[in-house]
Amino acid sequence: MSRFFAAQSGAVTGIIQERDRFQFKAGPVFIASLIFVLIGLVFFILLVTGIIPPQK
């Protein structure tokens, strides 16, 4: 949508806007979330395969 509005305003005004490329920066929150998901995935796989029995 932002590209559409930039193109539309460029067509009206004649000024072409330059766009920066998206750069991904893995910060501490992303790394912590990734570790949390991986640990949860390991426990889920262990639970599904029966290595960790569910409580009765």
N, C-alpha and C positions, 0 to 999 in steps of 0.2 A: 504494500500500500504506500509506503513512504517513497518508493521509486516512482510510483504513478504520480504522486503529488509533486515530486521534484521535477519530473518530466513535464508535467502540466504547467508548473510555474516557470520552468525554463522556456517553454514554448510561448508563454505570454510575455515574459520580460526580456527574453533573449539572453539571459545569464545562465550559463550551464554550471551546475553545482558539481563539485568533485566529491566522490564518496570514498571513505576509507574502508579498507578490507577488514573483515571481522577477525580479531585476534583473540584466541582463547587463552586465558590465564588461569591455571589451576591454583586456586588459593587454598588456604587452610580449611575453610568450610567445605569446599568441594572434596578435598582429600579425606576429611573426617567422614563425610557422607558416603564416600566410596568404600572406605574401610568398614563402616557400619553395615552397608548393603552386603559386602562380601562375607562378613561374619554371619549375618542373618541367613545368607544363602547356604553357607556351609552347615549351619544348624538345621535348616529346612531339609537339605539333602540327607543328613544323618537321620532325621526324624522319619522321612519318607521311606528310606531303605530299611528301617527297623533297627538300626544300630543304637539309637536312643529310643527306648520304649516310652510311649506316652503314659502319664500318670493315670491311675484308675480311680 
